[in-house]
Amino acid sequence: MSLSANTNRRILWTVRVVLALAFGAAGTAKLAGAAQMVQVFDLIGAGQWFRYVTGFVEVAGAILLLVPSTGFVGGLLLCLTMAFAVATHLLVIGGSPVPAIVLAVLSGFVAYRLRPVDGVLVFSGAAR
C-alpha cells in the first residue's frame, strides 16, 4: 500500500515540526542554564561551555529543520548530535539512551527523506 505524495509530505512535515519543538525546548533549557542541564553537563565533565555549544547546535538544528531549503542539513546535524548523546549515555553518564535513540532515528528519517538525489536536494519529500 503506497501513501500519496500529500500524505508523505504531511508526515515528513509533522516529524520536522515535532523535532523542532523538542530540540528547540531542549536547546533553550541548556542555554538558559536549567538546573537539570547544568547537572548533566557536570556529570559529562567537559565543562559548562559544552552545554552552551550543545544548546546552540540543538536550537540551530531546530531552525534548520523548519526551513525547506535546509531541512536535510538540520536533520543530519541533529541525528549526529543524538548519536553522540547515545554514546555519552552509554559510556559516560549512564541513564537511559532511549530518548536520544528515538530522536536520532527521527532526525535520520528526516535527513534521509530530504537527502540530495542526483545532486539535487528534494525539499518536500513529494518526489518519492
N, C-alpha and C positions, 0 to 999 in steps of 0.2 A: 504494500500500500504506500503510495507516494503522496507526500504532502504538497500542497500547492505552493507556488512561489510566494504568495502573500502570507501563507501560514509560516513558511520558513523564515521570512523576513520578520514577522511578528515575534516568533520565538527568539530569534537572534537579538532583536532589539530589547525584548524583555530581559534576557540574560545580561545584556550590556548595562541596562539601567539598574538591575538588582546588584550587579557587581560594582557599578559606580557608587551606588549608595553605601554598600558595605565597605568598600575601600576608602571612600570619602570620609565616612564616620571613623573608621579605624585610624586613618592618617591624621585626621583632625585631633583625635584623642591623643595621639603621640605628640603632635606639635604643641598641643595645649598643656602637655605635662600632666595628664591624668595620672593619679597615684598608681593605679594598676600598671600602666605603661612604664612608668619610672621604675617600678619594682621589677618588672620583667626584664628590662634592659640592664638593670643592676645585676640580675642573675646571668645574663649573657656575658657580661664582663668586658665589653668593648668600649664602654663609656657612654655617656648620655648623648654625645654628638651623633652616635649611630642611630639613636631614637629619632633625632631630627631628620637625618638622611632618609631613614625608612619612612617616616611620616610624609616627607616631601615626595618620595617616589610613589607612595600609595595615592596621595592626592593628585599628583600629576598623571598617574596611570588612570585614575578615575575620570579625569577630564579628557584624556586622550580617547578613552572608550566611547565617550559621548559625541565626539567629533567624527563625522562619517569618514573623512579622509585619513584619520589617524587611529581608527579603531583597532587595526591589526597591530600597530606598534604598542598601543595600550594593553591589548590582550597578551602580547608576548612579554612585555615588561612585567606585568603583574603575575603571569604564570611563572616566570623565572624567580620573581621575588618570593612567591609562595613555595617554590621548590627549595629555596634557601631556608624559608621558615620551617618547612618539614624537617630538613636536616638539623636545624637548630633545636627543634623539639626532641628529635631522636638522639642527638649526640651531646647536647649541652644542658638544656634546662629541664628536660623531662616534660611531663604533661602529654595530653592527647594531641597528636598531629592531625586528627581527623578534620577539624575546621580548615586548616591550611591545605589539606589534600583536596577537599571539596572546592575551595576557591581556586586552587591550581588547575583542577580539571575543568572548571567552568571557564576560567581565563584562557586555558589552552583551547577549549572548544571555540571561543570567540576568535582567537588568533588563527585557528585552522580554517574557520569559515570565511575569514576575511583575508586569507593569505594571498600573496601575489600569484597569479596564474598566467603563465607565459609572459612574465614581465609586466603584467598589468594588475593593479590592485582591484579586487572585486569588493566594492564598498557595501552593497546592500544585501548580499547573500542571494539575490534573485537569480544569479547566473547558474546556480546549482539546484 
